Amino acid sequence: MYLCLHNVTLIMRQIKLIWDFRGPAAAKTAEHHEKHLKEFIAIEKLPLNITGFEGLNDVHAIAWMVVTDENMIVVRDALKPHRGELFEQ
């Protein structure tokens, strides 16, 4: 049996790492935290540049960034996110 691998494209899983912020200033804190995430991506030359922040309610907001499986451990250990989930666009 012949298996042709030159046409195979590997798809890396994308993981959304999330930082939670709570309190009346949560939205502003999450927005500011996203700036630091973008700085980290640039400094580390990570292959993805997907970040964001969002207010979930008046006292809970999140900042997040997307990494691949390949980079997840390094980023997790360096930045200590509160949680993560699979990212689907």
N, C-alpha and C positions, 0 to 999 in steps of 0.2 A: 504494500500500500504506500502510495506517495502522498505526502502532506506538504502542500505549498504554503509556506509561512510568510513569504515576502509581501503578500497582500493583506495580511492580518493587521488590524489596528487595535492596539490595546487601549481600553477605556479605563481611565483611573477613576475610582470613586471619589466624589467630592464631599467633604465634611464641613458643616457649618459649625464653627466654634462660637460659643455665646457667653457673653458677660452680662450678668443681671445687675441692675442698679435700682435701688428703692429709695423712696422719700420724695419730698416736694421738688428737689432739684434733679431727680432721676433723668429726665429727658435731656437736660443740659449736660449732665455728666456723661451720659451715653454718647451724645454728639461729640463731646471733647475726646472721649476714649477712642472713637473711630479715627480721629486724626492720628493718634499714637499707633493704631493698628496699621494705617497706611504708611507711616514712617518705618515701622518694623518690616513691612513687605518690601519697601524700597531698599532698606539697608541689607536685608538678607537675600535680596534678589529672588524672591519666591515666584514660581511660575504663574500664579493666579493673582489677580488684583481685584477681588470681589469683596467689598465690605459694605456695611450699612449700620444704621441705628434706627430704632423705632420705639415710640411710646406705646406701651400696651394698655396703660390706664394712667390716671393722674399721679400715681405714686410708684409706678413700675415701668422701667424702660430697659432696652437691651442694646448692646453694641455687638456686632458679629463680623467675622471674617470667614472666608471659605478657603480651605486647604485641600490638598490631595492626600490620599493615604500615605504617600511617600514622605510628605512633610509634616504629617499630623503629630507625631511623637515629639519632634524637635520644637514645634510651635507650642504644643501643649505644655511641655516641660518649661519652656522659657516664659510663657505668658499666663499660665494657670487659668484657663477659662473655667467658668462654673459648670458648663455642660456642653454637649454637642449633639448634633443630629445630622442625618444624611441630607445633603443639599440637592434639590432638584429644581431646575430652572423652569 
